[in-house]
């Protein structure tokens, strides 16, 4: 059963690298912000799979924290790009 | 019993990986910013929800003595299902307010 978690985690890592292409090449800043948001959400799943593969339950707390940080970061980027200022 | 649970977990994880890979292909292949977020905003939410749901089922049958971790993972699914479409909507609204035009057929890819 651990092999299944390993294979799924490796395919998630492959999709993270494919999304990194859009984060590097993608024309304009919005494509890059969207790709970074997608990479962050994939990292949450990768942390859960790592927690099961190495049998460390502490990784789920890190996954929760990473979900909240990723959400707040994306919202802050969207507001900054829309208004040009954070406290207006 | 454990064979049935293993099959259910593998089906959930494989379905989640399928939706994640399809969303990533959409992020790479679509011609426009809005169409790219149309692909990833839904496929990633569903795929990651399915993968974490498979982890919840695995935990409930293999480590059934600790119930705090499945509650945490269910809260994580709930949070992803609320936060990911909201973040996508925020980026799309910011791009539309700053004047990024949607792509029409016949135009160049950008």
N, CA and C atoms of all chains as a GROMACS GRO file, in nm:
protein
  594
    1UNK      N    1   0.083  -0.121   0.000
    1UNK     CA    2   0.000   0.000   0.000
    1UNK      C    3   0.086   0.126   0.000
    2UNK      N    4   0.206   0.114   0.063
    2UNK     CA    5   0.293   0.232   0.064
    2UNK      C    6   0.345   0.264  -0.076
    3UNK      N    7   0.356   0.161  -0.162
    3UNK     CA    8   0.401   0.184  -0.298
    3UNK      C    9   0.303   0.271  -0.375
    4UNK      N   10   0.172   0.252  -0.345
    4UNK     CA   11   0.070   0.335  -0.412
    4UNK      C   12   0.090   0.482  -0.375
    5UNK      N   13   0.116   0.506  -0.245
    5UNK     CA   14   0.138   0.644  -0.203
    5UNK      C   15   0.264   0.702  -0.268
    6UNK      N   16   0.367   0.616  -0.284
    6UNK     CA   17   0.489   0.663  -0.350
    6UNK      C   18   0.464   0.701  -0.495
    7UNK      N   19   0.389   0.614  -0.568
    7UNK     CA   20   0.363   0.641  -0.710
    7UNK      C   21   0.278   0.766  -0.727
    8UNK      N   22   0.173   0.779  -0.643
    8UNK     CA   23   0.087   0.897  -0.654
    8UNK      C   24   0.166   1.023  -0.621
    9UNK      N   25   0.254   1.015  -0.519
    9UNK     CA   26   0.335   1.132  -0.484
    9UNK      C   27   0.430   1.170  -0.595
   10UNK      N   28   0.489   1.071  -0.662
   10UNK     CA   29   0.580   1.103  -0.772
   10UNK      C   30   0.506   1.166  -0.889
   11UNK      N   31   0.383   1.119  -0.917
   11UNK     CA   32   0.308   1.182  -1.027
   11UNK      C   33   0.265   1.324  -0.989
   12UNK      N   34   0.236   1.348  -0.860
   12UNK     CA   35   0.205   1.485  -0.818
   12UNK      C   36   0.328   1.574  -0.835
   13UNK      N   37   0.447   1.520  -0.805
   13UNK     CA   38   0.570   1.598  -0.824
   13UNK      C   39   0.590   1.630  -0.973
   14UNK      N   40   0.558   1.532  -1.061
   14UNK     CA   41   0.570   1.558  -1.205
   14UNK      C   42   0.476   1.670  -1.248
   15UNK      N   43   0.351   1.670  -1.197
   15UNK     CA   44   0.259   1.779  -1.235
   15UNK      C   45   0.303   1.912  -1.177
   16UNK      N   46   0.371   1.910  -1.060
   16UNK     CA   47   0.425   2.035  -1.006
   16UNK      C   48   0.531   2.092  -1.099
   17UNK      N   49   0.618   2.003  -1.153
   17UNK     CA   50   0.721   2.054  -1.245
   17UNK      C   51   0.659   2.102  -1.376
   18UNK      N   52   0.549   2.036  -1.422
   18UNK     CA   53   0.483   2.086  -1.543
   18UNK      C   54   0.421   2.223  -1.519
   19UNK      N   55   0.366   2.246  -1.398
   19UNK     CA   56   0.309   2.377  -1.369
   19UNK      C   57   0.418   2.482  -1.355
   20UNK      N   58   0.538   2.440  -1.314
   20UNK     CA   59   0.649   2.534  -1.300
   20UNK      C   60   0.687   2.595  -1.435
   21UNK      N   61   0.661   2.521  -1.544
   21UNK     CA   62   0.684   2.578  -1.677
   21UNK      C   63   0.597   2.703  -1.697
   22UNK      N   64   0.469   2.694  -1.660
   22UNK     CA   65   0.380   2.809  -1.675
   22UNK      C   66   0.420   2.922  -1.581
   23UNK      N   67   0.474   2.888  -1.464
   23UNK     CA   68   0.516   2.993  -1.370
   23UNK      C   69   0.641   3.065  -1.419
   24UNK      N   70   0.726   2.997  -1.497
   24UNK     CA   71   0.847   3.062  -1.545
   24UNK      C   72   0.822   3.134  -1.677
   25UNK      N   73   0.758   3.064  -1.773
   25UNK     CA   74   0.748   3.115  -1.910
   25UNK      C   75   0.629   3.210  -1.925
   26UNK      N   76   0.517   3.174  -1.858
   26UNK     CA   77   0.386   3.232  -1.883
   26UNK      C   78   0.383   3.382  -1.905
   27UNK      N   79   0.322   3.430  -2.013
   27UNK     CA   80   0.326   3.573  -2.042
   27UNK      C   81   0.240   3.652  -1.943
   28UNK      N   82   0.299   3.752  -1.886
   28UNK     CA   83   0.223   3.836  -1.795
   28UNK      C   84   0.230   3.786  -1.652
   29UNK      N   85   0.195   3.876  -1.559
   29UNK     CA   86   0.210   3.842  -1.418
   29UNK      C   87   0.095   3.756  -1.369
   30UNK      N   88  -0.022   3.764  -1.432
   30UNK     CA   89  -0.138   3.688  -1.381
   30UNK      C   90  -0.121   3.539  -1.404
   31UNK      N   91  -0.061   3.502  -1.519
   31UNK     CA   92  -0.034   3.360  -1.541
   31UNK      C   93   0.060   3.306  -1.434
   32UNK      N   94   0.157   3.389  -1.395
   32UNK     CA   95   0.253   3.341  -1.296
   32UNK      C   96   0.188   3.326  -1.160
   33UNK      N   97   0.103   3.422  -1.122
   33UNK     CA   98   0.036   3.411  -0.992
   33UNK      C   99  -0.057   3.289  -0.990
   34UNK      N  100  -0.128   3.266  -1.101
   34UNK     CA  101  -0.218   3.150  -1.107
   34UNK      C  102  -0.139   3.020  -1.098
   35UNK      N  103  -0.024   3.014  -1.166
   35UNK     CA  104   0.057   2.891  -1.161
   35UNK      C  105   0.114   2.868  -1.022
   36UNK      N  106   0.153   2.976  -0.952
   36UNK     CA  107   0.204   2.960  -0.816
   36UNK      C  108   0.094   2.913  -0.722
   37UNK      N  109  -0.029   2.962  -0.744
   37UNK     CA  110  -0.142   2.914  -0.664
   37UNK      C  111  -0.167   2.766  -0.688
   38UNK      N  112  -0.159   2.722  -0.813
   38UNK     CA  113  -0.180   2.580  -0.845
   38UNK      C  114  -0.070   2.495  -0.782
   39UNK      N  115   0.056   2.543  -0.788
   39UNK     CA  116   0.166   2.468  -0.727
   39UNK      C  117   0.145   2.456  -0.576
   40UNK      N  118   0.097   2.565  -0.513
   40UNK     CA  119   0.072   2.559  -0.368
   40UNK      C  120  -0.034   2.459  -0.331
   41UNK      N  121  -0.144   2.453  -0.409
   41UNK     CA  122  -0.248   2.355  -0.376
   41UNK      C  123  -0.200   2.212  -0.400
   42UNK      N  124  -0.114   2.192  -0.499
   42UNK     CA  125  -0.060   2.057  -0.518
   42UNK      C  126   0.034   2.020  -0.404
   43UNK      N  127   0.104   2.120  -0.348
   43UNK     CA  128   0.196   2.091  -0.239
   43UNK      C  129   0.123   2.042  -0.113
   44UNK      N  130  -0.001   2.091  -0.092
   44UNK     CA  131  -0.080   2.043   0.022
   44UNK      C  132  -0.101   1.892   0.012
   45UNK      N  133  -0.144   1.848  -0.108
   45UNK     CA  134  -0.166   1.705  -0.128
   45UNK      C  135  -0.037   1.627  -0.115
   46UNK      N  136   0.074   1.685  -0.165
   46UNK     CA  137   0.203   1.618  -0.155
   46UNK      C  138   0.245   1.602  -0.009
   47UNK      N  139   0.215   1.703   0.076
   47UNK     CA  140   0.248   1.691   0.218
   47UNK      C  141   0.168   1.581   0.284
   48UNK      N  142   0.038   1.568   0.248
   48UNK     CA  143  -0.043   1.460   0.305
   48UNK      C  144   0.013   1.324   0.265
   49UNK      N  145   0.052   1.309   0.136
   49UNK     CA  146   0.106   1.180   0.090
   49UNK      C  147   0.240   1.149   0.157
   50UNK      N  148   0.323   1.252   0.179
   50UNK     CA  149   0.451   1.231   0.248
   50UNK      C  150   0.426   1.187   0.392
   51UNK      N  151   0.325   1.247   0.456
   51UNK     CA  152   0.291   1.207   0.593
   51UNK      C  153   0.250   1.062   0.602
   52UNK      N  154   0.182   1.008   0.499
   52UNK     CA  155   0.147   0.866   0.504
   52UNK      C  156   0.263   0.777   0.464
   53UNK      N  157   0.346   0.821   0.371
   53UNK     CA  158   0.453   0.734   0.324
   53UNK      C  159   0.559   0.716   0.432
   54UNK      N  160   0.595   0.824   0.504
   54UNK     CA  161   0.696   0.812   0.608
   54UNK      C  162   0.637   0.791   0.746
   55UNK      N  163   0.501   0.778   0.755
   55UNK     CA  164   0.429   0.753   0.880
   55UNK      C  165   0.459   0.857   0.986
   56UNK      N  166   0.460   0.984   0.943
   56UNK     CA  167   0.474   1.095   1.036
   56UNK      C  168   0.345   1.177   1.034
   57UNK      N  169   0.263   1.171   1.138
   57UNK     CA  170   0.136   1.245   1.133
   57UNK      C  171   0.151   1.396   1.150
   58UNK      N  172   0.273   1.444   1.176
   58UNK     CA  173   0.289   1.589   1.196
   58UNK      C  174   0.276   1.665   1.065
   59UNK      N  175   0.294   1.596   0.953
   59UNK     CA  176   0.288   1.664   0.824
   59UNK      C  177   0.148   1.717   0.793
   60UNK      N  178   0.043   1.662   0.858
   60UNK     CA  179  -0.093   1.709   0.829
   60UNK      C  180  -0.113   1.849   0.887
   61UNK      N  181  -0.049   1.878   1.001
   61UNK     CA  182  -0.056   2.013   1.056
   61UNK      C  183   0.013   2.112   0.962
   62UNK      N  184   0.127   2.068   0.906
   62UNK     CA  185   0.197   2.155   0.810
   62UNK      C  186   0.111   2.176   0.687
   63UNK      N  187   0.035   2.072   0.645
   63UNK     CA  188  -0.051   2.086   0.527
   63UNK      C  189  -0.162   2.187   0.554
   64UNK      N  190  -0.223   2.182   0.673
   64UNK     CA  191  -0.327   2.280   0.709
   64UNK      C  192  -0.271   2.422   0.706
   65UNK      N  193  -0.154   2.439   0.767
   65UNK     CA  194  -0.091   2.571   0.771
   65UNK      C  195  -0.058   2.621   0.632
   66UNK      N  196  -0.010   2.528   0.546
   66UNK     CA  197   0.028   2.567   0.411
   66UNK      C  198  -0.094   2.606   0.330
   67UNK      N  199  -0.209   2.538   0.353
   67UNK     CA  200  -0.332   2.574   0.282
   67UNK      C  201  -0.373   2.717   0.315
   68UNK      N  202  -0.369   2.751   0.444
   68UNK     CA  203  -0.409   2.888   0.482
   68UNK      C  204  -0.311   2.992   0.428
   69UNK      N  205  -0.180   2.963   0.436
   69UNK     CA  206  -0.081   3.060   0.387
   69UNK      C  207  -0.094   3.082   0.236
   70UNK      N  208  -0.120   2.971   0.162
   70UNK     CA  209  -0.133   2.981   0.017
   70UNK      C  210  -0.255   3.064  -0.021
   71UNK      N  211  -0.366   3.043   0.050
   71UNK     CA  212  -0.490   3.117   0.022
   71UNK      C  213  -0.470   3.267   0.050
   72UNK      N  214  -0.411   3.300   0.165
   72UNK     CA  215  -0.391   3.440   0.200
   72UNK      C  216  -0.294   3.506   0.102
   73UNK      N  217  -0.188   3.433   0.064
   73UNK     CA  218  -0.091   3.488  -0.030
   73UNK      C  219  -0.151   3.520  -0.165
   74UNK      N  220  -0.237   3.428  -0.215
   74UNK     CA  221  -0.300   3.452  -0.344
   74UNK      C  222  -0.395   3.571  -0.338
   75UNK      N  223  -0.471   3.582  -0.228
   75UNK     CA  224  -0.563   3.696  -0.215
   75UNK      C  225  -0.487   3.827  -0.209
   76UNK      N  226  -0.374   3.829  -0.137
   76UNK     CA  227  -0.295   3.952  -0.126
   76UNK      C  228  -0.237   3.991  -0.262
   77UNK      N  229  -0.189   3.890  -0.337
   77UNK     CA  230  -0.137   3.919  -0.472
   77UNK      C  231  -0.246   3.975  -0.562
   78UNK      N  232  -0.367   3.915  -0.556
   78UNK     CA  233  -0.476   3.961  -0.642
   78UNK      C  234  -0.515   4.104  -0.608
   79UNK      N  235  -0.522   4.135  -0.476
   79UNK     CA  236  -0.561   4.271  -0.438
   79UNK      C  237  -0.452   4.371  -0.477
   80UNK      N  238  -0.326   4.332  -0.460
   80UNK     CA  239  -0.218   4.424  -0.496
   80UNK      C  240  -0.215   4.451  -0.646
   81UNK      N  241  -0.237   4.346  -0.728
   81UNK     CA  242  -0.233   4.366  -0.872
   81UNK      C  243  -0.354   4.444  -0.921
   82UNK      N  244  -0.468   4.433  -0.849
   82UNK     CA  245  -0.588   4.503  -0.895
   82UNK      C  246  -0.584   4.650  -0.856
   83UNK      N  247  -0.548   4.679  -0.729
   83UNK     CA  248  -0.558   4.816  -0.680
   83UNK      C  249  -0.424   4.889  -0.681
   84UNK      N  250  -0.313   4.816  -0.690
   84UNK     CA  251  -0.183   4.883  -0.685
   84UNK      C  252  -0.140   4.920  -0.546
   85UNK      N  253  -0.216   4.878  -0.446
   85UNK     CA  254  -0.188   4.916  -0.307
   85UNK      C  255  -0.257   4.812  -0.219
   86UNK      N  256  -0.203   4.793  -0.098
   86UNK     CA  257  -0.264   4.692  -0.011
   86UNK      C  258  -0.361   4.753   0.088
   87UNK      N  259  -0.337   4.874   0.135
   87UNK     CA  260  -0.421   4.934   0.238
   87UNK      C  261  -0.491   5.057   0.182
   88UNK      N  262  -0.583   5.036   0.087
   88UNK     CA  263  -0.654   5.151   0.031
   88UNK      C  264  -0.804   5.135   0.052
   89UNK      N  265  -1.183  -0.810   0.354
   89UNK     CA  266  -1.224  -0.675   0.394
   89UNK      C  267  -1.119  -0.572   0.355
   90UNK      N  268  -0.992  -0.607   0.390
   90UNK     CA  269  -0.886  -0.511   0.360
   90UNK      C  270  -0.862  -0.498   0.211
   91UNK      N  271  -0.894  -0.604   0.135
   91UNK     CA  272  -0.877  -0.594  -0.010
   91UNK      C  273  -0.974  -0.494  -0.068
   92UNK      N  274  -1.098  -0.495  -0.016
   92UNK     CA  275  -1.200  -0.401  -0.066
   92UNK      C  276  -1.159  -0.258  -0.031
   93UNK      N  277  -1.109  -0.238   0.092
   93UNK     CA  278  -1.068  -0.104   0.133
   93UNK      C  279  -0.949  -0.057   0.049
   94UNK      N  280  -0.854  -0.149   0.022
   94UNK     CA  281  -0.739  -0.113  -0.061
   94UNK      C  282  -0.785  -0.072  -0.201
   95UNK      N  283  -0.880  -0.148  -0.258
   95UNK     CA  284  -0.929  -0.115  -0.392
   95UNK      C  285  -0.998   0.020  -0.393
   96UNK      N  286  -1.076   0.048  -0.287
   96UNK     CA  287  -1.145   0.177  -0.280
   96UNK      C  288  -1.046   0.292  -0.270
   97UNK      N  289  -0.941   0.273  -0.186
   97UNK     CA  290  -0.840   0.378  -0.171
   97UNK      C  291  -0.765   0.400  -0.301
   98UNK      N  292  -0.731   0.289  -0.372
   98UNK     CA  293  -0.657   0.304  -0.497
   98UNK      C  294  -0.742   0.373  -0.602
   99UNK      N  295  -0.873   0.340  -0.606
   99UNK     CA  296  -0.962   0.407  -0.702
   99UNK      C  297  -0.971   0.556  -0.672
  100UNK      N  298  -0.984   0.592  -0.543
  100UNK     CA  299  -0.994   0.734  -0.508
  100UNK      C  300  -0.864   0.808  -0.543
  101UNK      N  301  -0.749   0.748  -0.510
  101UNK     CA  302  -0.622   0.815  -0.538
  101UNK      C  303  -0.598   0.828  -0.687
  102UNK      N  304  -0.632   0.721  -0.764
  102UNK     CA  305  -0.609   0.728  -0.909
  102UNK      C  306  -0.702   0.829  -0.974
  103UNK      N  307  -0.828   0.836  -0.927
  103UNK     CA  308  -0.918   0.938  -0.981
  103UNK      C  309  -0.870   1.078  -0.952
  104UNK      N  310  -0.820   1.100  -0.831
  104UNK     CA  311  -0.768   1.232  -0.797
  104UNK      C  312  -0.647   1.268  -0.881
  105UNK      N  313  -0.558   1.170  -0.905
  105UNK     CA  314  -0.441   1.197  -0.988
  105UNK      C  315  -0.481   1.225  -1.131
  106UNK      N  316  -0.584   1.154  -1.180
  106UNK     CA  317  -0.633   1.179  -1.316
  106UNK      C  318  -0.681   1.323  -1.330
  107UNK      N  319  -0.764   1.370  -1.235
  107UNK     CA  320  -0.815   1.506  -1.247
  107UNK      C  321  -0.703   1.609  -1.233
  108UNK      N  322  -0.604   1.581  -1.146
  108UNK     CA  323  -0.493   1.675  -1.131
  108UNK      C  324  -0.411   1.685  -1.259
  109UNK      N  325  -0.384   1.568  -1.323
  109UNK     CA  326  -0.305   1.570  -1.447
  109UNK      C  327  -0.382   1.640  -1.558
  110UNK      N  328  -0.515   1.619  -1.564
  110UNK     CA  329  -0.595   1.686  -1.667
  110UNK      C  330  -0.594   1.837  -1.646
  111UNK      N  331  -0.602   1.880  -1.520
  111UNK     CA  332  -0.596   2.025  -1.492
  111UNK      C  333  -0.463   2.084  -1.530
  112UNK      N  334  -0.354   2.008  -1.507
  112UNK     CA  335  -0.221   2.060  -1.543
  112UNK      C  336  -0.204   2.068  -1.695
  113UNK      N  337  -0.258   1.970  -1.767
  113UNK     CA  338  -0.252   1.976  -1.914
  113UNK      C  339  -0.330   2.096  -1.965
  114UNK      N  340  -0.446   2.124  -1.900
  114UNK     CA  341  -0.521   2.243  -1.937
  114UNK      C  342  -0.444   2.370  -1.908
  115UNK      N  343  -0.372   2.373  -1.795
  115UNK     CA  344  -0.291   2.491  -1.763
  115UNK      C  345  -0.181   2.513  -1.866
  116UNK      N  346  -0.129   2.404  -1.923
  116UNK     CA  347  -0.021   2.420  -2.020
  116UNK      C  348  -0.072   2.449  -2.160
  117UNK      N  349  -0.188   2.393  -2.198
  117UNK     CA  350  -0.224   2.389  -2.340
  117UNK      C  351  -0.324   2.496  -2.381
  118UNK      N  352  -0.404   2.550  -2.288
  118UNK     CA  353  -0.508   2.643  -2.330
  118UNK      C  354  -0.449   2.776  -2.374
  119UNK      N  355  -0.519   2.850  -2.460
  119UNK     CA  356  -0.455   2.964  -2.525
  119UNK      C  357  -0.459   3.093  -2.445
  120UNK      N  358  -0.524   3.099  -2.332
  120UNK     CA  359  -0.556   3.228  -2.272
  120UNK      C  360  -0.552   3.215  -2.120
  121UNK      N  361  -0.540   3.327  -2.051
  121UNK     CA  362  -0.538   3.324  -1.905
  121UNK      C  363  -0.669   3.273  -1.846
  122UNK      N  364  -0.782   3.323  -1.897
  122UNK     CA  365  -0.912   3.284  -1.841
  122UNK      C  366  -0.943   3.137  -1.866
  123UNK      N  367  -0.910   3.087  -1.985
  123UNK     CA  368  -0.936   2.946  -2.013
  123UNK      C  369  -0.844   2.856  -1.930
  124UNK      N  370  -0.722   2.902  -1.905
  124UNK     CA  371  -0.632   2.823  -1.820
  124UNK      C  372  -0.687   2.812  -1.678
  125UNK      N  373  -0.738   2.924  -1.625
  125UNK     CA  374  -0.794   2.915  -1.490
  125UNK      C  375  -0.926   2.840  -1.490
  126UNK      N  376  -0.998   2.840  -1.602
  126UNK     CA  377  -1.117   2.755  -1.612
  126UNK      C  378  -1.081   2.608  -1.596
  127UNK      N  379  -0.966   2.568  -1.652
  127UNK     CA  380  -0.925   2.428  -1.639
  127UNK      C  381  -0.879   2.397  -1.496
  128UNK      N  382  -0.788   2.480  -1.442
  128UNK     CA  383  -0.727   2.442  -1.315
  128UNK      C  384  -0.817   2.468  -1.195
  129UNK      N  385  -0.902   2.571  -1.203
  129UNK     CA  386  -0.981   2.605  -1.086
  129UNK      C  387  -1.075   2.495  -1.042
  130UNK      N  388  -1.125   2.416  -1.138
  130UNK     CA  389  -1.217   2.308  -1.100
  130UNK      C  390  -1.147   2.174  -1.087
  131UNK      N  391  -1.058   2.142  -1.184
  131UNK     CA  392  -0.995   2.010  -1.182
  131UNK      C  393  -0.907   1.992  -1.059
  132UNK      N  394  -0.833   2.096  -1.020
  132UNK     CA  395  -0.746   2.081  -0.904
  132UNK      C  396  -0.826   2.065  -0.777
  133UNK      N  397  -0.935   2.141  -0.764
  133UNK     CA  398  -1.017   2.130  -0.643
  133UNK      C  399  -1.071   1.988  -0.627
  134UNK      N  400  -1.130   1.935  -0.735
  134UNK     CA  401  -1.188   1.800  -0.726
  134UNK      C  402  -1.079   1.694  -0.707
  135UNK      N  403  -0.970   1.706  -0.782
  135UNK     CA  404  -0.866   1.604  -0.773
  135UNK      C  405  -0.802   1.597  -0.636
  136UNK      N  406  -0.771   1.713  -0.579
  136UNK     CA  407  -0.709   1.711  -0.447
  136UNK      C  408  -0.807   1.668  -0.339
  137UNK      N  409  -0.936   1.705  -0.355
  137UNK     CA  410  -1.036   1.653  -0.262
  137UNK      C  411  -1.045   1.501  -0.266
  138UNK      N  412  -1.037   1.443  -0.387
  138UNK     CA  413  -1.045   1.297  -0.398
  138UNK      C  414  -0.923   1.230  -0.337
  139UNK      N  415  -0.804   1.287  -0.358
  139UNK     CA  416  -0.682   1.226  -0.303
  139UNK      C  417  -0.686   1.228  -0.149
  140UNK      N  418  -0.726   1.342  -0.092
  140UNK     CA  419  -0.729   1.350   0.055
  140UNK      C  420  -0.842   1.261   0.109
  141UNK      N  421  -0.952   1.246   0.033
  141UNK     CA  422  -1.058   1.154   0.076
  141UNK      C  423  -1.009   1.010   0.078
  142UNK      N  424  -0.927   0.972  -0.022
  142UNK     CA  425  -0.865   0.840  -0.019
  142UNK      C  426  -0.775   0.821   0.101
  143UNK      N  427  -0.701   0.927   0.139
  143UNK     CA  428  -0.617   0.919   0.258
  143UNK      C  429  -0.702   0.902   0.384
  144UNK      N  430  -0.820   0.968   0.388
  144UNK     CA  431  -0.909   0.955   0.504
  144UNK      C  432  -0.959   0.811   0.518
  145UNK      N  433  -0.999   0.749   0.404
  145UNK     CA  434  -1.047   0.611   0.408
  145UNK      C  435  -0.936   0.516   0.452
  146UNK      N  436  -0.814   0.539   0.398
  146UNK     CA  437  -0.698   0.458   0.438
  146UNK      C  438  -0.673   0.469   0.587
  147UNK      N  439  -0.680   0.589   0.640
  147UNK     CA  440  -0.652   0.609   0.783
  147UNK      C  441  -0.759   0.546   0.869
  148UNK      N  442  -0.886   0.553   0.827
  148UNK     CA  443  -0.995   0.501   0.910
  148UNK      C  444  -0.988   0.350   0.925
  149UNK      N  445  -0.926   0.281   0.826
  149UNK     CA  446  -0.922   0.136   0.837
  149UNK      C  447  -0.787   0.082   0.884
  150UNK      N  448  -0.679   0.156   0.867
  150UNK     CA  449  -0.549   0.104   0.907
  150UNK      C  450  -0.502   0.159   1.040
  151UNK      N  451  -0.538   0.283   1.073
  151UNK     CA  452  -0.499   0.341   1.203
  151UNK      C  453  -0.626   0.385   1.275
  152UNK      N  454  -0.716   0.292   1.299
  152UNK     CA  455  -0.848   0.333   1.347
  152UNK      C  456  -0.848   0.376   1.494
  153UNK      N  457  -0.731   0.371   1.562
  153UNK     CA  458  -0.731   0.412   1.703
  153UNK      C  459  -0.721   0.563   1.720
  154UNK      N  460  -0.669   0.634   1.617
  154UNK     CA  461  -0.655   0.779   1.630
  154UNK      C  462  -0.753   0.847   1.536
  155UNK      N  463  -0.852   0.915   1.593
  155UNK     CA  464  -0.956   0.977   1.511
  155UNK      C  465  -0.934   1.124   1.488
  156UNK      N  466  -0.829   1.181   1.546
  156UNK     CA  467  -0.809   1.325   1.529
  156UNK      C  468  -0.759   1.358   1.388
  157UNK      N  469  -0.674   1.269   1.333
  157UNK     CA  470  -0.615   1.295   1.202
  157UNK      C  471  -0.720   1.294   1.089
  158UNK      N  472  -0.817   1.198   1.084
  158UNK     CA  473  -0.920   1.209   0.978
  158UNK      C  474  -1.004   1.334   0.991
  159UNK      N  475  -1.027   1.382   1.114
  159UNK     CA  476  -1.104   1.507   1.129
  159UNK      C  477  -1.025   1.624   1.072
  160UNK      N  478  -0.893   1.623   1.098
  160UNK     CA  479  -0.808   1.727   1.040
  160UNK      C  480  -0.812   1.723   0.888
  161UNK      N  481  -0.806   1.601   0.832
  161UNK     CA  482  -0.804   1.590   0.685
  161UNK      C  483  -0.938   1.630   0.626
  162UNK      N  484  -1.050   1.596   0.694
  162UNK     CA  485  -1.180   1.640   0.644
  162UNK      C  486  -1.192   1.792   0.649
  163UNK      N  487  -1.136   1.852   0.755
  163UNK     CA  488  -1.136   1.998   0.760
  163UNK      C  489  -1.050   2.056   0.648
  164UNK      N  490  -0.941   1.984   0.614
  164UNK     CA  491  -0.856   2.030   0.503
  164UNK      C  492  -0.932   2.026   0.370
  165UNK      N  493  -1.011   1.916   0.347
  165UNK     CA  494  -1.094   1.908   0.226
  165UNK      C  495  -1.193   2.023   0.222
  166UNK      N  496  -1.260   2.049   0.336
  166UNK     CA  497  -1.358   2.157   0.345
  166UNK      C  498  -1.292   2.291   0.312
  167UNK      N  499  -1.173   2.312   0.367
  167UNK     CA  500  -1.105   2.440   0.345
  167UNK      C  501  -1.063   2.455   0.199
  168UNK      N  502  -1.013   2.346   0.138
  168UNK     CA  503  -0.972   2.353  -0.003
  168UNK      C  504  -1.093   2.381  -0.091
  169UNK      N  505  -1.207   2.315  -0.061
  169UNK     CA  506  -1.326   2.336  -0.144
  169UNK      C  507  -1.380   2.477  -0.131
  170UNK      N  508  -1.352   2.546  -0.021
  170UNK     CA  509  -1.395   2.686  -0.013
  170UNK      C  510  -1.287   2.778  -0.069
  171UNK      N  511  -1.160   2.755  -0.033
  171UNK     CA  512  -1.056   2.854  -0.058
  171UNK      C  513  -1.008   2.855  -0.202
  172UNK      N  514  -1.001   2.738  -0.266
  172UNK     CA  515  -0.942   2.733  -0.400
  172UNK      C  516  -1.027   2.805  -0.506
  173UNK      N  517  -1.161   2.784  -0.512
  173UNK     CA  518  -1.240   2.864  -0.607
  173UNK      C  519  -1.242   3.012  -0.572
  174UNK      N  520  -1.234   3.045  -0.442
  174UNK     CA  521  -1.232   3.187  -0.405
  174UNK      C  522  -1.104   3.254  -0.453
  175UNK      N  523  -0.990   3.186  -0.439
  175UNK     CA  524  -0.863   3.242  -0.486
  175UNK      C  525  -0.864   3.258  -0.638
  176UNK      N  526  -0.920   3.156  -0.708
  176UNK     CA  527  -0.928   3.164  -0.853
  176UNK      C  528  -1.015   3.282  -0.896
  177UNK      N  529  -1.129   3.299  -0.828
  177UNK     CA  530  -1.217   3.410  -0.860
  177UNK      C  531  -1.148   3.544  -0.835
  178UNK      N  532  -1.069   3.553  -0.728
  178UNK     CA  533  -1.001   3.679  -0.697
  178UNK      C  534  -0.899   3.714  -0.805
  179UNK      N  535  -0.823   3.612  -0.853
  179UNK     CA  536  -0.723   3.642  -0.957
  179UNK      C  537  -0.792   3.683  -1.087
  180UNK      N  538  -0.902   3.612  -1.122
  180UNK     CA  539  -0.971   3.643  -1.248
  180UNK      C  540  -1.033   3.782  -1.241
  181UNK      N  541  -1.088   3.818  -1.124
  181UNK     CA  542  -1.147   3.952  -1.111
  181UNK      C  543  -1.039   4.060  -1.119
  182UNK      N  544  -0.924   4.034  -1.059
  182UNK     CA  545  -0.814   4.131  -1.067
  182UNK      C  546  -0.767   4.148  -1.211
  183UNK      N  547  -0.757   4.035  -1.285
  183UNK     CA  548  -0.713   4.044  -1.425
  183UNK      C  549  -0.815   4.117  -1.510
  184UNK      N  550  -0.945   4.094  -1.483
  184UNK     CA  551  -1.049   4.159  -1.564
  184UNK      C  552  -1.056   4.308  -1.533
  185UNK      N  553  -1.036   4.345  -1.406
  185UNK     CA  554  -1.041   4.487  -1.370
  185UNK      C  555  -0.924   4.565  -1.429
  186UNK      N  556  -0.809   4.498  -1.445
  186UNK     CA  557  -0.694   4.568  -1.502
  186UNK      C  558  -0.696   4.569  -1.654
  187UNK      N  559  -0.800   4.513  -1.719
  187UNK     CA  560  -0.816   4.531  -1.861
  187UNK      C  561  -0.757   4.423  -1.949
  188UNK      N  562  -0.741   4.301  -1.897
  188UNK     CA  563  -0.694   4.190  -1.980
  188UNK      C  564  -0.812   4.135  -2.059
  189UNK      N  565  -0.802   4.141  -2.192
  189UNK     CA  566  -0.916   4.101  -2.275
  189UNK      C  567  -0.922   3.950  -2.291
  190UNK      N  568  -1.041   3.891  -2.292
  190UNK     CA  569  -1.052   3.747  -2.318
  190UNK      C  570  -1.016   3.713  -2.462
  191UNK      N  571  -0.972   3.588  -2.478
  191UNK     CA  572  -0.926   3.540  -2.608
  191UNK      C  573  -1.044   3.506  -2.696
  192UNK      N  574  -1.034   3.538  -2.826
  192UNK     CA  575  -1.139   3.500  -2.922
  192UNK      C  576  -1.078   3.406  -3.026
  193UNK      N  577  -1.161   3.318  -3.087
  193UNK     CA  578  -1.107   3.225  -3.187
  193UNK      C  579  -1.049   3.300  -3.306
  194UNK      N  580  -0.933   3.254  -3.350
  194UNK     CA  581  -0.865   3.319  -3.461
  194UNK      C  582  -0.752   3.408  -3.416
  195UNK      N  583  -0.751   3.445  -3.287
  195UNK     CA  584  -0.642   3.528  -3.240
  195UNK      C  585  -0.520   3.442  -3.209
  196UNK      N  586  -0.413   3.511  -3.176
  196UNK     CA  587  -0.288   3.442  -3.144
  196UNK      C  588  -0.292   3.393  -3.000
  197UNK      N  589  -0.220   3.282  -2.976
  197UNK     CA  590  -0.211   3.232  -2.838
  197UNK      C  591  -0.125   3.325  -2.755
  198UNK      N  592  -0.164   3.344  -2.628
  198UNK     CA  593  -0.082   3.431  -2.542
  198UNK      C  594  -0.085   3.379  -2.401
   0.00000   0.00000   0.00000
